[in-house]
Amino acid sequence: MTRDPDNTRGHRRPDEAVPPVPEVEAPDSTHDLHAVETPEEHEALTRPAWLPVRLVEWAGGAVALALMFGVTYGVIVRAAGRGVTGLLELAGVAVLVLTLLGAPSLTYRDENVRLEIVDMFASSAVLKVLNIISDLIQLAVVLVIVYGAVLLFQRDLERGTTMGGELGLGRFWLTGMIALGFAVVAAATIRKLWHDLRGVPDRGRER
């Protein structure tokens, strides 16, 4: 074994320069998620400027706030040995209402969960056409749901149908919310379809 006369093995000398650490650029996940859309289209779809979506988002925020305070109050009251009639029933309805109010916002912002398997193999033009096809299918399904919810809402008003529970709430509140929520989803889908149609290249002009 050789001896280190300066006893610097495993240590850096004070006058020795420290090599710079190379900077690694973080991946742009936003670009990866929205690679199909142009920046203008993505900004137009995601900016919170459309009044119907803002209204349902504000309503959803109010429901979430009321749900938070209601559950907190229920926990405190139960800890004191008391109960609140219909609290669990109202909490269940509030969660369903939050889902119905959140669907239009997700549709407007194009943030619904979907499997992007084809994106790895298809070109940008093909993906835009597939987006239009999916928009048309979604619009057809949503319109059927709106039609059925409106019919059920009218029937609940006529017959006075109630939901099972301690409070005996009228079911028309729920069916009316379903019809309203999916009507805004349909409007947001039409808006998204319009943006997707404007993004499709005109093949006839390119020839």
N, C-alpha and C positions, 0 to 999 in steps of 0.2 A: 504494500500500500504506500502511496505517496502522500506526503504531508503538505498541507496548505500553509505556506509561511505567513500569508496575510490573514488566515482564518476567515476567508470570505465565502467558503463553500456553503451554499444554501442561503446566502445573504447577498443583497445588492449594495454595491458601494455608493456612498453619498453622492459622488460626482458622476455616477453613471446615469444616462438619460433613460427615462421610462418609455418603452415603445408605445405609440398611440394605439388605442383600441379601435378597430374598424367599426364604423356605424352600420347597423343593419336596418334597412328601411322596413317598417311594419307594413304588412299587406293591407291593401285597401279593401276591407270586407264590403263596404257599401258599393264599390264598383263591381265586385264579384256578384253581389246579390241582384244588381240591377243592370247587368251587362247588356240586356236586350234593349233597354230603353235609353234614349238619348238624354243628356242632362236636362234639356228643356222639358221633355215629356215627364221625366221623373219629378222635376220641381213643380210642374203643373198639377200632377196627381197627388203630391204629398203636402202642398202648402195648405194650411188650415184657413182657407178663405171662403169656402162654400158654405153659405148660411145654413142649409138643412143639416149638414154634418156638424156644424158648430152647435146647433140647437140640441141635437141628440147627445153630443159629447157633454154639453153643460148639464143636460138632464141626467145623464149617466153619472156625472160627478156628484150631483146632488143626491142621487139614490145611494151611491157608495158612501157618501158622508153620513146620510141618515142610517144606513145599515151599520156603519162602524159605531156610531153613538148608541144605537139600539142594542147591539150585541153587548157593548160595554156596560150599559145600564142593566141589561138582563143578568150579566155575570155578577155585578155588585149586589143586585137584589137577591139573587139566589144564594150568595154567600151570607146574606143576612137572614136566610131561612124563609124567604118569600118567593113568590112566582109572579110572572107576568103573563096574563092570558093572551094567547095568540101570537106571542113573540116569535116562536119558531116558524109558525105559518107565514108571518110577514117576512121573516128572513129568507125563507125559501122562495117566496114570490119575488123578493128584491133581487136575488141572485139570477133568477130567470129574466127579469126585466133588464138587468145589467147586460146579459148576453144578447138580448134583442137590441139594446141600444148600442152595443159595441160592434155588431155586425155591419151597420152602414159605414162606420168609421174605417173599419178594416178594408171594406170593399173600395171605398173612395181612395184610400191610401195604397191600395194594391198590396196589402200586407197579409193576405190570407195564406195559411200554410198550404204548401203544395210541393209535390215531388218534382224536382227539376232534373229528371234522368235524361230526357231528350235533349236538354240544353248542351250536353257534352258532345253530341254527335251532329246536330242539325245546325244549319247556317242561321244567320241573323234574320234573313228574309223569311225562312221557313218558320222560325220561332214566332215572328210577328203574325203570320197567318194562323198558326196554332193558337196564339193568344186571342185572336178574333173569334175563332171557332169556340174556344172555351167561354168567351164572353157571351156568345149567342146561346150556348147551352145553359149557362148560369142564369141568363135573363129569362129563358123559357121556364126553368124550374122555379125561379123566384116569383114569376107572374102567376103560376099555378098555385103556389103557396098563398100569395096575396088574395087570389080569388076565393080559395077555400076558407081563408081566415075571415074574410068579409062576410061570407055566407054564414059561418059559424057565429060571428059577432051579432049579426041580425037575429039569428035564432035564439041566442042567449038573451038578447033584449026582450024578445017576444015572450019567451017561456020563463024568464027569471031564473035561469040555471045558476046554481051556486057551487062553489068549490068546497070539497070536503074539508072540514076543520072546525076549530072552536069559534071562529068569527063568522063563518057562513058568508064569506065575501062573494059578491056576484062574479060569475065567470066572465062576464062581458068585459071586465077590466083587463083580464089576461088576453082574451081573444082580440080585443081592440088594440092592445099593445103589440100583439103579433102582426096584425094587419098593418099597423102604422110602421113598425120597424122594418118589415120586409118591403113595404112600399118605398121607403127611403133607400133600402138596398137595391131595389129595381132602378131607382133614379140614379144611384151611384154607378150601377153596372152600365146603364146607358151612357153615362158620362165617360166611363172608362172605355167603352166600345168606341165612342167617338174619337177619343185620343188615339186608340190603337189603329183605327181606320186612317187617320191622318198620317200615321207613321209608316204605313205600308207603301213601298215604292211603286210607282206607276210603270209597269213593265211595258205597256204599249208605247210610252214616250221614249223609252230607252232604245227601242228597236229602230 
